[in-house]
Amino acid sequence: MTTTIRIMLVDDSRTFLDSAGALLDAIPGFEVVARLRSAEDALAELRFTRPDVVILDIHMPGMSGLEAARRIKTRPTPPRVILTTIHDGAEYHRAAGAVGADAFIAKSEFGARIGAAVLGTEPN
């Protein structure tokens, strides 16, 4: 029996949502169940969509992905949380860890690393 991993994508860039969604949907066993443009919408949608993984951009208007990740990880049985941004630096890795994110991936490495991050098989 094959298990489908349900993924919620959250980014204020429609271009990123479309390209990341197409990439993830092409991976067997992955299904993008929501593409949202704000952290507030993601928090509201979580209980209806019940994703296994939430992929959040760190920098968004309104609530940041860091704050949304922190809130998501306080829920009982939270989904895996992967933070992403165009920037790649130690401070982003530290910030992701500080809010309880399961992984951080710079957008420049998204295609190469997202599959393992979703599965939880890639070291942070």
C-alpha positions in Angstrom: 0.0 0.0 0.0 1.4 3.4 -1.0 1.0 6.3 1.4 0.5 9.8 -0.1 2.2 12.6 1.6 -0.1 15.7 1.7 1.8 19.0 1.3 0.7 22.6 1.9 2.7 25.2 0.1 2.7 28.8 1.5 4.5 31.6 -0.4 3.5 35.1 -1.4 5.0 34.4 -4.9 2.5 32.8 -7.3 5.4 31.9 -9.5 7.1 29.9 -6.7 3.8 28.3 -5.8 3.2 27.2 -9.4 6.7 25.9 -10.0 7.2 24.2 -6.6 3.7 22.8 -6.8 4.4 21.3 -10.2 7.7 19.8 -9.0 6.2 18.3 -5.9 3.1 16.9 -7.8 5.5 15.1 -10.2 7.1 13.1 -7.4 5.3 9.8 -6.8 3.6 9.7 -3.4 3.5 13.5 -3.0 0.3 15.5 -3.3 0.0 19.3 -3.0 -3.3 19.8 -1.2 -3.1 23.6 -0.8 -1.2 26.5 -2.3 -1.7 29.6 -0.1 -0.2 33.1 -0.3 -0.1 34.1 3.4 0.8 32.6 6.7 -2.5 33.7 8.1 -4.4 31.7 5.4 -2.2 28.7 6.1 -3.0 28.7 9.9 -6.7 29.0 9.1 -6.6 26.2 6.5 -4.5 23.7 8.6 -7.4 22.1 10.4 -9.4 21.5 7.1 -6.5 20.4 4.9 -4.6 18.4 7.6 -1.3 18.3 5.6 1.6 16.0 6.6 4.1 18.7 5.6 3.9 22.5 5.4 6.5 24.3 3.3 6.6 28.0 4.3 8.5 31.0 2.8 10.2 32.9 5.7 9.6 36.3 4.3 5.9 37.2 3.6 3.8 40.3 4.1 1.9 40.2 7.4 2.9 37.2 9.5 6.3 35.7 8.7 6.9 32.1 7.9 9.0 31.9 11.1 6.0 32.9 13.3 3.7 30.6 11.4 6.1 27.7 11.9 6.3 28.5 15.6 2.6 28.4 15.9 2.2 25.3 13.8 4.7 23.4 16.0 2.8 24.1 19.2 -0.2 22.1 17.9 -0.8 18.6 19.0 0.7 16.2 16.4 1.9 19.0 14.2 2.9 18.4 10.5 6.6 18.5 9.4 7.5 22.2 8.7 10.1 23.1 6.1 11.1 26.8 5.8 12.5 28.3 2.7 13.7 31.6 1.4 15.9 33.0 -1.4 18.6 33.8 1.2 21.0 31.1 2.5 23.0 31.8 5.6 23.6 30.4 9.0 21.2 32.9 10.6 18.3 31.4 8.6 19.2 27.9 9.6 19.4 29.0 13.2 16.1 30.9 13.0 14.4 27.8 11.5 15.7 25.6 14.3 14.7 28.1 16.9 11.0 28.0 15.9 11.0 24.2 15.7 11.1 23.8 11.9 12.1 20.3 10.7 14.2 21.6 7.8 15.4 24.7 6.1 16.1 24.8 2.3 17.3 27.8 0.3 15.2 28.3 -2.8 18.3 27.9 -4.9 18.5 24.3 -3.7 14.8 23.6 -3.5 14.6 21.2 -6.5 17.6 19.1 -5.4 16.7 18.9 -1.7 12.9 19.1 -1.3 12.1 15.4 -1.8 14.4 14.3 1.0 13.3 17.1 3.3 9.6 16.1 2.8 10.5 12.5 3.6 12.6 13.6 6.6 15.7 11.8 5.3 17.9 14.8 4.8 20.1 16.1 7.5 19.4 19.8 8.5 
